[in-house]
Amino acid sequence: MSQIANVATDAYGRAFAALPRALREARSGAYARFERERFPGKRIEDWHYTDLSALNERDFAAAPAAEAPAVDALADAELLHFVNGRRIGGPARSDEAGSGLADDGVTALNAALYRDGADLEVSGSTPRRIHLYSWIGSGTKPAMVHLRHRVVLRRGSQATLFLDLHGDDSELLNTQVAEIEVEAGAHLTLVRLQSLGKASTDIARTEIRLGRDAQLRYLGVDLGGALARHDLNVQLAETGAEAHLNGIFAPADRTHADTHTRIIHAVPNTISRELYRGLVMDRAHAVFNGRIVVQPGAQKTDSEQHVACLLLSPRAEVNAKPELEIYADDVKCAHGSSCGQLDEQSIYYLRTRGLDPEAARTLLTYTFAYDALGTLADEPLRRRLGLALLSRLPNGHALEELLV
């Protein structure tokens, strides 16, 4: 009881104290861990370029109830609709214990404060398409939202899961944790679009475990938020597992986008491919850290990783760091990183074909990003993501009919 009383000293403590007593008692361990570790700062290596320590002093309230905005649901998909961390028209997630991932300050806070999230199990031979749409907003007051998802694909099943995140331009803190299990022989296509407002902080973590002969195809597109950080960790835990990770990040103005991926090859005969494209505009700052770990005994690992970035402004900045940790023999691993600007000769060529300079730059920028976007086989979903990307590029609307 004394522990519960002592935590109500700041915004996070007040939010925890406002939970029903049963939740507070079940989640006191997670909140205690957050109290010990709080939000990380630059002294922690993994957070060297993304300092969250200022969040420790912010005064966020729990996001208020809000009307559900209309959703352009993905065709032939089941729609799960969340507004300010609460599901609309469906059952709330019943896990009161806050069990699961809570191994640092951010995930511990999420485990302590989340009130809802998807809890999905996919089985059988019929493929499923699931559109998980989340919207957050508070109007004017700083607010926070915490969502936690659990997804299990049973043996031999198939699913496409679209994590679709949007919000208004109020000051928001959004944390989202997804724990995903893909059992033997199952296939998951996971698509993530982050398109939050201009004053949002989005901290997301996705943990995926792949069983024997399981396959993962991932595409992430990060477009919004003042500060966005996504940690994507994939464990190829059993023989024959295969992961294809692709992504695009496109920060603009003075925003900050940080992508951390970690692929763990834990056993022999697993495959991973990773391709990311960065479009960094104005005075934005992008970070990419991709780590591939080949654990002892993981012979016949086959892994490739490449990240390439376009600096579209003299003041844009990017820090890209691919990493390999190999503790096994007889493996095939490669990685690479490049960074540059648009090719002036290509712009000139397009101008000779009638395009104005801005249209030429946008066309070249989009086609550069399409290396990652084009890996998505689902055409309607690829078109939706392509339109979202074009909406963030200068004069992108002029190319919509031509390119998407």
Secondary structure as GFF3:
##gff-version 3
##sequence-region A 1 404
A	DSSP	alpha_helix	2	6	.	.	.	ID=ss1
A	DSSP	alpha_helix	11	17	.	.	.	ID=ss2
A	DSSP	alpha_helix	21	26	.	.	.	ID=ss3
A	DSSP	alpha_helix	28	37	.	.	.	ID=ss4
A	DSSP	three_ten_helix	45	47	.	.	.	ID=ss5
A	DSSP	three_ten_helix	53	57	.	.	.	ID=ss6
A	DSSP	beta_strand	61	62	.	.	.	ID=ss7
A	DSSP	beta_strand	78	83	.	.	.	ID=ss8
A	DSSP	beta_strand	86	88	.	.	.	ID=ss9
A	DSSP	alpha_helix	105	113	.	.	.	ID=ss10
A	DSSP	beta_strand	119	122	.	.	.	ID=ss11
A	DSSP	beta_strand	128	136	.	.	.	ID=ss12
A	DSSP	beta_strand	143	153	.	.	.	ID=ss13
A	DSSP	beta_strand	158	167	.	.	.	ID=ss14
A	DSSP	beta_strand	172	182	.	.	.	ID=ss15
A	DSSP	beta_strand	187	195	.	.	.	ID=ss16
A	DSSP	beta_strand	200	210	.	.	.	ID=ss17
A	DSSP	beta_strand	215	222	.	.	.	ID=ss18
A	DSSP	beta_strand	227	236	.	.	.	ID=ss19
A	DSSP	beta_strand	242	249	.	.	.	ID=ss20
A	DSSP	beta_strand	256	265	.	.	.	ID=ss21
A	DSSP	beta_strand	271	280	.	.	.	ID=ss22
A	DSSP	beta_strand	285	294	.	.	.	ID=ss23
A	DSSP	beta_strand	302	311	.	.	.	ID=ss24
A	DSSP	beta_strand	317	326	.	.	.	ID=ss25
A	DSSP	beta_strand	332	340	.	.	.	ID=ss26
A	DSSP	alpha_helix	344	352	.	.	.	ID=ss27
A	DSSP	alpha_helix	357	373	.	.	.	ID=ss28
A	DSSP	alpha_helix	379	392	.	.	.	ID=ss29
A	DSSP	three_ten_helix	396	399	.	.	.	ID=ss30
A	DSSP	alpha_helix	400	403	.	.	.	ID=ss31
###
